[in-house]
Amino acid sequence: MPKIETTMKHTTTLFTTLLLAPLTVLHAADAQKIPARKPNIVVFLSDDMNWHYPGFNGGLVTTPNLDRLAKEGTRLTQFYVHSVCSPTRAALLTGRYPFRNGMEERSHGNDVGGMLPDERTLAEALKQDGYDTALIGKWHLGNWYQRQLPLQRGFDHHYGLYGALISYNGKTRDHYYDWHRDGKTIQEEGYTTYLFASEFERMMAARSDDKPFFYYVPFNAMHAPFDAPAELVEKYSKLSATVAPGEKVWNAQGMATLEAMDKAIGRMIAALKAKGVLDNTLIIYFNDNGGPKYNPPFRGGKATTYEGGVRVPCIIYWPGHVPADKQVDGMVHVTDLYPTLLKLAGGSLEQPLPLDGMDMWEVFTGRKPSPRTEVVHNLPNGGKGEMGEMSICQGSWKLVGKELYDLSVDPGEKTDLAAKHPDISKRLNARLQQLVTERRTPEKHGAIPDRPLLVFGEKENANPPAWLKPYLDALPESPKEIKKTRKKTQSDPDD
């Protein structure tokens, strides 16, 4: 594969310099060290970020904390996820493709569907190995039945939202509330991104033992509805005037949410440092799917299986164990994180359901090339799925629907070679058809039956706090409700 060149934008502030100055820069030879004790594991996951936005990829958004992690860690340039969010999250936590874990379709807001209950999660496996486990942020693998929720899937602690999206300050999706701590509906003032950082800081300060921990921090930034801090929105609105007309998409609100997320990550790293555990903490950062529409130099975006929809930035950082300022250009898939992290932690990979992921630790440390030769992006779905066209990559050859691309010379997927290489197209299509026979039946998706529906979580909705209904009644109409009202008025003009 050709290298995808990235440029470090040397954005520095006094805050970032003081915060991250002690981070260790190591040479490749130092990466040979074998961990003497179980590492703490922190996974930061952003939402809907465009490839070209962050500073470490040459972008215009101020991301000094991510930039520093990239500079002092290893960047994976061919790291694959799935084209929408729930499938990626399920693949991360199970080490298995979405067609096996029941999450080819996203968990929608008013929806009873979720990840299959017999799947073993990374949190469960690490908990069995003696780890404290916490999820601070967005779950999005089932938001109704008790069996679907984070505390039933291996997490000791959960703080944040069950569903796909909420207003950053109001904590609602339409008029449904979605803000929780450990299975209870809570009311809080504040911006969700910064609240996640505060929760992380609180938990880190309260730690009183040497148990290793797995903290999974999936942000709702940069997902809509955008509601970024005003001063950051103003900053990027002004910056738009300096950008060349060739820039297809300018999203000041989205860019502002990304900078806010970077600030939150900086606070969390500071909390690790203050507690004295940073040097024994493996930090992984990646994005859940391609950003909407436009991700240069790649084609496509979210909900497509072109590279712009499924190839995302990924950083691996751990002082003294992972090489600094390096790129790994081999193929890696999000399912690979499950066996890599579990094996590194000393846990068992023996389980009833076989893994699709592969142990990539020696790839991350620069000792070996990636052993992965295939990534399944999406199975045939009769045109009814949410993840884009059927797609598979084997070596440098990638099938997208009926189109065929050679990524070794055409990572931008500009030249369709299907007519020139029908034998390769036929082989890749046959492989996808074979995998269709291995697809598991997912849970049924459908509207939540309970009414009134005030808050996600069946038990929480059955016994809502007294403040909740008045709070929801006082909210202005959501865009969806306004649209429904307009439609009704147009169809019944005399009412």
N, C-alpha and C positions, 0 to 999 in steps of 0.2 A: 504494500500500500504506500502511496506517496505521503510524505509528511504534510500535515495540515499546519501551516506555520501560524503560530500565535505570538503576539507581542505583548510584553509586560508593560503596562502603563504605570510608571513609577509615581503613583499618587501617594504622597505621604502627608500625614498630619502629626502634630505633636502627640495627640491622643494615641494614634496607632503606633508611633515610634516607641512611646513609653510602654505601651501594652505588650508589644510583640518583640521588643528588642532582645530578650533572652532566648528566643527561639533558636534552636541549634541548626546550623548549616553543616551538613555532613557530606563526605565524599562517598563515591559509589562503593568503595571497598568497605566502608563502615557499615554498609547495609547487610553485610554478611552476618551481623550479630544475631544470635538466636535469643528471643525473649526469655529472660530468666524467671519472670512471673507473669501472671495473666494480665493482659493490658485492659485498661478501661477502653470502652468503645463509644464514640459519639458520632452519629450520622446526622448531618444537616441535609435536608432535602428542600430545594426550592420548587416552585410551582409555575409552569408555563413561561419560564425565562427563555428569551431568544438567545441563540448562540453568540451573537455579536454584541450583546449588551455589556457584559462585565469587563472591567479593566484588564483582567489577565488574558482576555481574548481580543484585546485591542479595542474594546468598546469605550463609549463615552460616559458610561455610568461610573460614578465614584464608588469603587469597591475596595478600599485599601486593605481590609481584613482578609477578604478572599484572595486578593492579589498576593498578599504576603504568604498565605497558606500555599498558593500555587508556586511561588518563588522558592519556598523552603520545603516543598514536597514534590511529588511526582504527578504529572498530568496525564490522564489517559485520553488519547485523541480519537480512539475508535471504540468508545464506550457506548453500548446500546441499551436502550430501555424500550418501552412500548409507546405507541403514539398518543395514548390518553392516560389519565392519571391512575385510576383504580388498578388496571392491569399491571402497571409498573410497581405499585405498592405491594400488591399480592406476590409478584415475582420476587421482590426483595425479601419479603418476610417468609417465603416458603422455599425459595430456591428452585421453583417449578414454574413452567410456562402457564400463562392464563388459561389456555385450553384444558389444562389439567386441574387447576385450583378453583375453577368456576368463576373467574373474573374477566372473561372476554368482554362482558358488558359492564359498564360503570354502575356503581351504586348511585342511584338518582336521589333527589331530595325526598319527595313523597314516595317512598319505595321500601318494600320489605325484603328485597334481595340482598345477598351478601356473599362473602367468601365461604367456600364449603367448610363445614364444621370439623371435618376429620383431618384437615391440613395441620401439620405441625409447624409452628411459627418459630422464627429465630429467637423471639423473646422467650418462648417456652423452653427451647433447647438451652439457651444461655442461663435461664433461671435454674434449670436442672443442674447446671454446672457451677452453681454458686454465685451467680451474678444478681445484683439488684437491677431491675428493669423499669424503665419509665418511658412513656410517650408524652411528649410536650408538643402539641400541635394538632394537625389534621389527620384523622384516621381514614375515612373514606373506603372502608371495606365492609359496610353494613351499618346502618344507623337506627335500627328499630329493635329487633329481637335481642334479648339479653345475651344469648349465645354468640352474637356477632360482635359484641363491643370489646374494647381493648382489655378490660380487666379479666375477661373470660378467654383472652387469646395470649396470655403469658405476661402481661404487663402488671407490675406491682402498683403502678401509679399512672393515672392519665389526667391530663389537663388540656382543655382545648375543645375542638369541635369533632363531632362524629361524621358529619357529611362532607360534601365537596367544597362548599363555599359559604361564606357569611359576609355581612358588612363588617368592615374592620373595626368600627366603633360601636355599632348597634348590636352585633352578635346574632343577627337574624338572616335567614334566607327567605325572601318574601316576608310572610308574617309568621314563620316558624322559628322558634328560638333554638339555638344550638351552641351552648356554652356550658361546660361541665368540669367538675373536679371529682375524680374517683366515684363516678356513678351518680353524682348529685348535681342538679341544676343550680348554677350560681349566678349572681348578678354582680358585675364589676364594671367600673368605668375604665376606659383606656383603649389604646390602639393595640390590636391583637399581636402584632409583631413584637412590640415592646413588652407586652404582658408575658409572652413566651420567654423572653430574656429574663424578666423578673422572676418567673417561676424557676427557671434554671438556676439563677443566682441564689434563690431561697433554698432550693434543695441542696445545692453544693455547699452552702454555708452550714447547713444543718447536719451534714454527714459526720458521723462520729466513729466510723469503723474503717477497716482497710479492705472490706469486700470490694471486688471489682464491680463496675457498673456498666450497663448498656443504656445509654440515653439516646433515644430516637427523636429527632426534632424536625418534623415535616411542617414547614411554613405553609400558610395559605397565600403568601406573596410569591409570584406576581399575579395571582389569579384575580379575575374580576369578581365582584364589583370593586373598581378602584376607589380608594378613599385614603390617599396618602397624606402625610403631614403637609400643611399648606406651604411652609417655607421650602420644602423639597420640590413640590409641584411648580412653584414659581421659578425655582432654579432651572428646571428642565424646560419649562415653557420659554424662558428667555434664551436658553441654549439652542432651541430649535431654529432661531433666526440665523444662526451661524452655520447651519448644516447645508451641504450642497443639495440642489433639487433632486439629485439622483437617489437620495435616501427615500425608499418607498414607504416606510412606516415610521412615524414619529409618535411615540406614546409617552407623553410627559408624566402622566399619572403612573403608568407602569414602571417607568424608569425610577420615579420617586419611591415606589414601593420596594424596588430592588436596593436602592441605597439605604433605605430604612432597615431592610433585612440585614444588610452588611453591618450596619451599626449594632444590631442585636447580636449577630455572631461575634462581633468584637467584644461585647459585654460578656458573652458566655465563655470565650477564651480567657478573658480576664478572671472570671470566676474560677476556672480550672487552675490558672496560675496562682491565684491567691490561696487556694486550698493546697497547693503543693503537689498536684497530681498531673499537671500538663505533660511532663516528660514521660509519663507512663500511659498516655492516652493516645490511642489511634483515632484520628479524625478523618472522616470521609465526607466529602461534599459532592453532590450531583443534582441534576434537575430531573423532574419526573417525566417529561416528554418535550418534544420540540416546541419552541414558542409559536404562537399563532402566525400563520401565513408566511413569514419571511425570516430566514436564518442563514444569511450568506456566510460562507461560500456555497452552502448546500441548497438543494432544491426542496421546496415544500415546507410544511410545518405541522403543527398539532393536528391529529386525526388523519394524517397521511402516513404511508409507509416509505416515502422517499426519505433520504438521509436527514433532511431538515426536520422530519417528524420523529425520528427514532435515535439519532446520534446526538448526544448531549455532553456538555463539559463534565468532567469528573476529576476530583483532586484527592489524592491519598497522602496524608501527612502523619508522620510519627517521628519525633526527634530521635536520632540514633539508630533508626531501623529502616527508614525509607529514604532513598537518595533525594537530595535537594536539587531543585531546578532541572528536573529531567522530564522527558516525554516518553511514554510507552505508546507505540503506534500499532500494537497488535490488537486483535479482536477480543473484546471483553463484553460480557452481557450482565445485566443487573442480577440475574439468578446466581452468578458466580460469587457474589458477596456472601451469600448464606454459607456455603461450605468453607469459604476462605476464612470468614470471621469465626465460625464455630470451631474449626480445626485449630486456628491460632489460639483460641481460648481454652483449648484442651477438652472440648466437648465431643460428644459422639455423633457421628454421621449415620449411624445405624437407625433406620426407621422404616415403617411399612411402605410408605410411598416413595418411590425412587426419585432422585434429584436430577434436574437438568443442568444445574450449576456445576462448575469445576473449581477446584482450589487454585487460586491465582496468586498466592502469596509470593512465590518465587518470581512471578512476572512483575508484581508491584515493586519488589526489591531489586529488580534489574538483573537477576541471576539467570533467568531463562526467558525465551520468547513465549508468547501465548500459545497454548496447545489447542485453543478453540479454532475450529475450521468452519463452524456452521452457527448461524443465528436464525431462529424462526421468528419473524416479525408478526405474522398473522396468517391464520388458516383461511381457506375458502369459506365464505359465509353467505353465499347467495345474494350478495349485495345488501344484506340487512344489518351488518355489524357496525360497530362504532370505531373500529381501529383502522379503517382504511382498506385498501386493496390487499388481497392475499400477497404475501411476500416472504421470501427466504433468501439468505445469503450463504453461499458456500465458497470459501476461499475469496477470490476477488469477484466472483460472479453473483449478481443479484437479480432476482426476478421480482418485478412489481406488477401484479396483474398479468398482462400478456407482454409487458415490456421487459427487456433484458439489458443490463448494464455491466460493464467491466470497471469496477471501482478502482482498480490499480492504475488506470489511466484517465478515469472519468468519475471522480468522486462527486461531481456536481450533477451527475445523471442527465447529461444533455444528449447523448447519442444512443438511441435504441438499437441494439444489435440482435434482436430476436430473429429477424429475417435472415441474418448472416450466420447465426448459430442455432438453428432449430433443435439440434440434438441436445444442447445444454438447456434450453428452455424446457424441452420435454422431460429431461432428467429432474430438473428442479420442481417442475409441476407434479411429477410422479411422487416425489418425496413429500410434498404437501398433502397429496391425496392419501398417502400412507398414514400420515400423522392424524388425518381426520378420523381415522378408525380408533385412535387413542384418546379422542376428546371425551371428557367426562361431562355428565349432565349437570348443568348449574342449578342453583336455587332459582325458583320462579321470581321474576320481577313483577311488581304490581303495586298499586296504590295502598298506602297504609289505611286499614279499615277503621281505626278508632277515631271517633269524633266527640268533642272538638279536638283537633290536633294542634297543640300549643308548642310542644317541645319534642325533639327527637329523643328516642329511648322509650320503649313501651312502658317500663316501670315508672320512669320519671313523668311521663305524660299522664299516667293513671293517678298520680298524686302530686300535682304541680304546686310549687310554692305560691303563697297568696299574692305576691307582688306581680306574678307573671302575666296574668290576663290583662290587668290594667295597663301594664307596660306595653303589651302588644297592641291593645286597643288605641293607645295614644300615638302609635307610629303613623306616619303618613302612608298613603297608598304606595305599594311597590309598583315598579314599571309593569310587571305582569298583570297586576290588578287593574291598573289604568288602561292597559290594552284590552282586557276583558270588558271593562265598562264601555269603552269606545265601540267595541264590536257589538255589544248588546244594544247600545243606543242607535247604531246604524241599522241594525236589523229590526228594531222596534221603535221607529221614529215617533210614534204617537204616545209612547209610554212616558 
